[in-house]
Amino acid sequence: MANAREIKNRIESVQQTRKITNAMYLIASTKLRRARNDLAATRPYFDALRGEIKRVFRRAGDVDSPYFYPPDNNTPLEGTYGCLVITADKGLAGAYNQNVIKEARKLLSQHPDTELYVVGEYGRRFFDQHRIPIQHSFLYTAQNPTLDRAREISALLLDGFDKGRLKEIFVIYTDMESSLRSEVKSTRLLPFHRAHFACLAKEKAVREPFEFYPSVEAVLQSVIGSYVSGYIYSALLDSFCSEQNARMTAMDAADRNAEELLGSLKLQYNRVRQAAITQEITEISAGAAAQRAAFGKEG
């Protein structure tokens, strides 16, 4: 019965692990629901800022701004790039973290002169272990993103861009397109291309002129700062949603695997137990037969 005891201990261990994975699934689902609500709440603000930038270009299409490529040019700039990489604080989320890191390493291979700005403990540990330099690592966690954190990140990136040290800025994050599909995106945050703010044909034309104070460039610079913060905040929330969705998927797969393993172990346990009982019955029967044979000879 020693073998049966080992199998029983393993069954109990798998059952305890299944309780943990099930709890993690429930926690991830709760976090996902809250984060999606926060993400939905940010969209009106984000759309309003985008609309204001459109109004600027509709009123002054020839405005010159370092935050935008010239209208007739989209050639990658030479110089140092900045890249914000958004990962999770821990694993157990399928390929979520590895897909982000893979995209970051792809950018590094294409443009080695790239400074990394990392959010998430997983990304920090990975780059440190592989001796990949990190320009700045944000010490707060990737959990529960806030607009204040997004503003801190955007202020640091904009400072490097305004001083001319960073020629282009990228954001690598995970976009949760649906509950069934997430995709890692490497988006150039700055400079923008004017096509991103092109006016649709169905939009009404500007009839009444409006003034910009103190200047168009100053207004655009002020709006861009808020827009970049909003974009980063949206990327943080989107990544957090994708992380929780990936963790739910991983925990659900682990739960199903545990069910299959338990079924196999229980069947194995019953077979071992049945074999042990059969062996005991056989030994008892053989002993009884031997006793009868012995008594028959004495008689």
PLY file of the C-alpha trace (Angstrom):
ply
format ascii 1.0
element vertex 299
property float x
property float y
property float z
element edge 298
property int vertex1
property int vertex2
end_header
0.00 0.00 0.00
3.06 2.30 0.06
2.59 3.04 -3.63
-1.09 3.81 -3.10
-0.16 6.16 -0.26
2.20 8.08 -2.53
-0.50 8.43 -5.17
-2.99 9.63 -2.55
-0.51 12.25 -1.33
-0.03 13.44 -4.89
-3.80 13.67 -5.38
-4.06 15.88 -2.31
-1.18 18.04 -3.58
-2.86 18.53 -6.99
-6.14 19.40 -5.28
-4.41 22.08 -3.20
-2.72 23.48 -6.31
-6.06 23.59 -8.12
-7.53 25.64 -5.27
-4.71 28.16 -5.70
-5.10 28.42 -9.49
-8.86 28.79 -9.12
-8.39 31.59 -6.58
-5.90 33.32 -8.90
-8.42 33.05 -11.74
-11.11 34.75 -9.66
-8.74 37.51 -8.52
-7.60 38.16 -12.10
-11.20 38.32 -13.33
-12.06 40.92 -10.67
-9.01 43.03 -11.51
-9.79 42.77 -15.23
-13.34 43.99 -14.75
-12.20 47.03 -12.77
-9.39 47.87 -15.19
-11.72 47.68 -18.20
-14.08 50.11 -16.50
-11.16 52.49 -15.89
-10.03 52.11 -19.50
-13.53 52.90 -20.79
-13.65 55.97 -18.56
-10.43 57.38 -20.08
-11.58 57.22 -23.70
-13.77 60.40 -23.66
-10.85 62.45 -22.28
-8.45 60.91 -24.79
-10.84 61.52 -27.70
-11.40 65.12 -26.59
-7.66 65.84 -26.64
-7.37 64.26 -30.04
-10.22 66.46 -31.24
-8.47 69.61 -29.97
-5.32 68.73 -31.89
-7.44 68.22 -34.99
-8.93 71.68 -34.52
-5.46 73.17 -34.39
-4.51 71.62 -37.73
-7.84 72.55 -39.29
-7.26 76.16 -38.31
-3.50 76.32 -38.90
-2.44 73.46 -41.11
1.02 74.88 -41.70
1.97 75.00 -38.02
5.54 73.92 -37.37
6.02 71.70 -34.33
8.86 69.41 -33.24
6.24 66.90 -32.10
5.14 66.24 -35.69
6.83 65.04 -38.81
6.74 67.48 -41.72
3.66 66.91 -43.90
5.70 65.43 -46.75
8.17 63.35 -44.72
7.98 60.18 -42.61
11.61 59.08 -42.76
12.97 57.58 -39.51
15.23 60.04 -37.73
18.86 59.41 -36.87
19.95 59.46 -33.25
18.96 57.99 -29.90
15.52 56.47 -29.47
13.60 56.08 -26.24
11.41 53.04 -25.66
8.87 52.58 -22.87
8.48 48.83 -22.23
5.43 47.78 -20.18
5.59 44.33 -18.58
3.98 42.70 -15.54
5.44 42.33 -12.05
5.32 38.54 -12.12
4.80 35.56 -14.39
2.03 32.96 -14.44
0.44 34.83 -17.33
1.27 32.63 -20.29
3.42 34.31 -22.94
2.34 37.83 -21.95
5.74 39.04 -20.70
7.84 37.14 -23.22
5.93 38.62 -26.16
6.60 42.15 -24.91
10.29 41.44 -24.33
10.59 39.82 -27.74
9.25 42.99 -29.36
11.64 45.15 -27.31
14.64 43.07 -28.36
13.48 43.32 -31.96
13.55 47.12 -31.71
17.00 46.97 -30.08
18.32 44.82 -32.92
16.96 47.24 -35.53
18.18 50.34 -33.70
20.87 49.55 -31.08
21.04 53.18 -29.94
17.81 52.84 -27.95
17.31 53.70 -24.29
14.91 51.49 -22.33
12.39 52.85 -19.84
10.86 49.87 -18.08
7.62 49.39 -16.16
7.16 46.05 -14.39
9.40 43.91 -12.21
9.47 41.07 -14.76
11.03 43.31 -17.40
13.54 44.78 -14.94
14.74 41.34 -13.89
14.97 40.08 -17.47
17.05 42.99 -18.78
19.29 42.92 -15.70
19.91 39.18 -16.05
20.77 39.57 -19.74
22.92 42.65 -19.03
20.84 44.89 -21.27
21.20 48.50 -20.05
18.11 50.21 -18.66
18.03 54.00 -18.82
15.30 54.33 -16.20
13.32 51.79 -14.21
10.13 53.05 -12.60
10.10 51.70 -9.06
6.34 51.47 -8.66
4.61 48.32 -9.77
2.62 47.69 -12.94
-0.44 46.97 -10.82
-3.31 49.47 -10.66
-2.04 52.15 -13.09
-2.82 55.76 -12.25
-2.78 58.99 -14.21
-0.15 60.42 -11.85
2.22 57.61 -12.79
1.51 58.19 -16.47
2.29 61.89 -16.05
5.59 61.05 -14.34
6.57 58.76 -17.21
5.51 61.22 -19.90
7.35 64.08 -18.18
10.60 62.10 -18.23
10.20 61.08 -21.86
9.14 64.55 -23.01
12.11 66.09 -21.21
14.50 63.92 -23.22
12.60 64.67 -26.42
12.40 68.44 -25.85
16.13 68.63 -25.13
16.85 66.81 -28.39
18.51 63.85 -26.71
15.73 61.48 -27.84
14.84 61.70 -31.51
11.97 59.23 -31.44
9.97 57.65 -28.63
8.27 54.26 -28.80
5.85 52.47 -26.50
5.74 48.68 -26.40
2.64 47.38 -24.68
-0.05 44.73 -25.03
-3.37 45.71 -26.56
-6.36 43.60 -25.55
-8.37 43.64 -28.75
-10.97 41.26 -27.30
-11.40 38.76 -24.48
-10.01 36.11 -26.82
-7.14 37.96 -28.44
-4.33 40.26 -27.29
-1.54 41.68 -29.42
1.79 43.28 -28.57
2.15 46.68 -30.20
5.24 48.77 -30.81
3.92 52.28 -31.41
5.92 55.38 -32.21
4.68 57.90 -29.69
6.78 60.87 -30.84
7.07 62.49 -33.25
3.51 62.09 -34.49
2.56 61.91 -38.10
-0.04 64.43 -39.13
-2.12 61.66 -40.69
-2.97 60.48 -37.16
-4.97 63.65 -36.71
-6.39 63.96 -40.21
-9.94 65.24 -40.38
-12.58 62.90 -41.66
-14.66 63.87 -44.67
-17.88 63.77 -42.64
-16.60 66.31 -40.11
-17.99 69.80 -40.36
-15.75 72.52 -41.69
-14.60 75.32 -39.42
-16.76 78.36 -40.18
-15.91 80.66 -37.32
-12.19 81.35 -36.85
-10.78 80.97 -33.36
-7.70 82.50 -31.84
-4.79 80.80 -30.08
-3.13 82.51 -27.16
-0.28 83.16 -26.83
0.42 81.27 -30.08
-0.56 78.17 -32.02
2.74 76.51 -31.15
2.31 77.19 -27.42
-1.23 75.81 -27.40
-0.17 72.73 -29.33
2.74 72.11 -26.98
0.43 72.30 -23.96
-2.11 69.92 -25.48
0.57 67.46 -26.62
1.83 67.06 -23.05
-1.64 66.03 -21.88
-2.14 63.84 -24.95
1.11 61.94 -24.34
0.18 61.42 -20.68
-3.24 60.16 -21.71
-1.76 57.82 -24.29
0.68 56.33 -21.78
-2.07 55.97 -19.18
-4.21 54.18 -21.75
-1.27 51.89 -22.63
-0.71 51.09 -18.94
-4.38 50.23 -18.45
-4.54 48.25 -21.68
-1.46 46.25 -20.68
-2.89 45.62 -17.22
-6.14 44.35 -18.77
-4.18 42.09 -21.11
-2.10 40.79 -18.23
-5.15 39.83 -16.18
-6.81 38.28 -19.22
-3.66 36.25 -19.95
-3.48 35.16 -16.31
-7.13 34.07 -16.41
-6.42 32.01 -19.52
-3.32 30.45 -17.95
-5.11 29.63 -14.68
-8.08 28.18 -16.55
-5.72 25.94 -18.55
-3.97 24.92 -15.33
-7.32 24.09 -13.74
-8.31 21.90 -16.70
-4.94 20.15 -16.63
-5.38 19.54 -12.90
-8.77 17.97 -13.55
-7.27 15.63 -16.14
-4.36 14.77 -13.85
-6.70 14.09 -10.92
-8.79 11.79 -13.07
-5.69 9.88 -14.13
-4.33 9.70 -10.56
-7.64 8.53 -9.11
-7.87 5.79 -11.73
-4.30 4.76 -10.98
-5.01 4.86 -7.24
-8.11 2.66 -7.62
-6.17 0.17 -9.72
-3.31 -0.02 -7.21
-5.76 -0.31 -4.33
-7.74 -3.00 -6.14
-4.54 -4.90 -6.92
-3.50 -4.71 -3.26
-6.91 -5.97 -2.10
-6.81 -8.77 -4.66
-3.33 -9.72 -3.47
-4.50 -9.77 0.16
-7.48 -11.98 -0.76
-5.20 -14.28 -2.71
-2.80 -14.54 0.21
-5.64 -15.25 2.66
-7.12 -17.87 0.34
-3.73 -19.49 -0.14
-3.16 -19.53 3.61
-6.55 -21.06 4.25
-5.94 -23.70 1.61
-2.57 -24.49 3.14
-4.16 -24.86 6.58
-6.84 -27.19 5.24
-4.22 -29.27 3.50
-2.22 -29.47 6.72
-5.24 -30.51 8.77
-6.12 -33.15 6.18
-2.71 -34.79 6.48
-2.92 -34.84 10.29
-6.31 -36.52 10.11
0 1
1 2
2 3
3 4
4 5
5 6
6 7
7 8
8 9
9 10
10 11
11 12
12 13
13 14
14 15
15 16
16 17
17 18
18 19
19 20
20 21
21 22
22 23
23 24
24 25
25 26
26 27
27 28
28 29
29 30
30 31
31 32
32 33
33 34
34 35
35 36
36 37
37 38
38 39
39 40
40 41
41 42
42 43
43 44
44 45
45 46
46 47
47 48
48 49
49 50
50 51
51 52
52 53
53 54
54 55
55 56
56 57
57 58
58 59
59 60
60 61
61 62
62 63
63 64
64 65
65 66
66 67
67 68
68 69
69 70
70 71
71 72
72 73
73 74
74 75
75 76
76 77
77 78
78 79
79 80
80 81
81 82
82 83
83 84
84 85
85 86
86 87
87 88
88 89
89 90
90 91
91 92
92 93
93 94
94 95
95 96
96 97
97 98
98 99
99 100
100 101
101 102
102 103
103 104
104 105
105 106
106 107
107 108
108 109
109 110
110 111
111 112
112 113
113 114
114 115
115 116
116 117
117 118
118 119
119 120
120 121
121 122
122 123
123 124
124 125
125 126
126 127
127 128
128 129
129 130
130 131
131 132
132 133
133 134
134 135
135 136
136 137
137 138
138 139
139 140
140 141
141 142
142 143
143 144
144 145
145 146
146 147
147 148
148 149
149 150
150 151
151 152
152 153
153 154
154 155
155 156
156 157
157 158
158 159
159 160
160 161
161 162
162 163
163 164
164 165
165 166
166 167
167 168
168 169
169 170
170 171
171 172
172 173
173 174
174 175
175 176
176 177
177 178
178 179
179 180
180 181
181 182
182 183
183 184
184 185
185 186
186 187
187 188
188 189
189 190
190 191
191 192
192 193
193 194
194 195
195 196
196 197
197 198
198 199
199 200
200 201
201 202
202 203
203 204
204 205
205 206
206 207
207 208
208 209
209 210
210 211
211 212
212 213
213 214
214 215
215 216
216 217
217 218
218 219
219 220
220 221
221 222
222 223
223 224
224 225
225 226
226 227
227 228
228 229
229 230
230 231
231 232
232 233
233 234
234 235
235 236
236 237
237 238
238 239
239 240
240 241
241 242
242 243
243 244
244 245
245 246
246 247
247 248
248 249
249 250
250 251
251 252
252 253
253 254
254 255
255 256
256 257
257 258
258 259
259 260
260 261
261 262
262 263
263 264
264 265
265 266
266 267
267 268
268 269
269 270
270 271
271 272
272 273
273 274
274 275
275 276
276 277
277 278
278 279
279 280
280 281
281 282
282 283
283 284
284 285
285 286
286 287
287 288
288 289
289 290
290 291
291 292
292 293
293 294
294 295
295 296
296 297
297 298
